[in-house]
């Protein structure tokens, strides 16, 4: 129990108009990328009708949040803010009412538009590289995910080096949280993410996972975004489309270390793994009990 539940800053929140108690429940965030070059989907949900279908499928599978992306973090061609909005706004509309809507963006101007359209979470994988992102979220009802990364999105950063990856990620997150607070973001809006695989090699991501309790000890709800990532594939020698079991194992471990939100592609498997882990941690009752009763 203690590994799962370090003291939380504002455990009970309203996000996207829905109550959340991160001391009692883990949130499952589904991934819907409306991009032609996402690392896992490879454009499968780039067409609007496919993205809308993926939103409905994720909600039916039990996703609490749906994270919509219009520009991948990985290096690639420039995508204008106008094009990013053209990609994500129709999917925000499709997801509204089905789950909490999150938008993966590093642009303040995009954040403002999607919050106005109903997004309840801004997932900034750049970690407030542009401090104006904090200004875009401050004063709204939206939550802000602050993620660790070294390089700007869409920028190559080969062979990243850390003396102590967990300590350095923790220090970065503490600094960026302080920046957000100084610009008017409320404590109950903040979520942190150590950024598995973002400018990190497999050894770094494994170390971060092993010591995730040092990140969750910062006190803000922690997002573990590790679905099908390369550190899982390289550890198990599994190709991109054969990492589900490794992902479920990593999700389960992160929950025991205090992760409150997990970002996944395969929603149904993750929901079952998370709900079972919650039950084993004493946070939820079984759906029913008949065996040996």
HELIX and SHEET records of a PDB file:
HELIX    1   1 UNK A   48  UNK A   60  1                                  13    
HELIX    2   2 UNK A   81  UNK A   95  1                                  15    
HELIX    3   3 UNK A  108  UNK A  116  1                                   9    
HELIX    4   4 UNK A  132  UNK A  137  1                                   6    
HELIX    5   5 UNK A  165  UNK A  182  1                                  18    
HELIX    6   6 UNK A  187  UNK A  189  5                                   3    
HELIX    7   7 UNK A  202  UNK A  210  1                                   9    
HELIX    8   8 UNK A  212  UNK A  216  1                                   5    
HELIX    9   9 UNK A  230  UNK A  236  1                                   7    
HELIX   10  10 UNK A  244  UNK A  256  1                                  13    
HELIX   11  11 UNK A  267  UNK A  280  1                                  14    
SHEET    1   A 2 UNK A  12  UNK A  15  0                                        
SHEET    2   A 2 UNK A  18  UNK A  21 -1                                        
SHEET    1   B 9 UNK A  27  UNK A  33  0                                        
SHEET    2   B 9 UNK A  65  UNK A  69  1                                        
SHEET    3   B 9 UNK A 100  UNK A 104  1                                        
SHEET    4   B 9 UNK A 121  UNK A 124  1                                        
SHEET    5   B 9 UNK A 143  UNK A 147  1                                        
SHEET    6   B 9 UNK A 190  UNK A 193  1                                        
SHEET    7   B 9 UNK A 222  UNK A 225  1                                        
SHEET    8   B 9 UNK A 261  UNK A 264  1                                        
SHEET    9   B 9 UNK A  27  UNK A  33  1                                        
END                                                                             
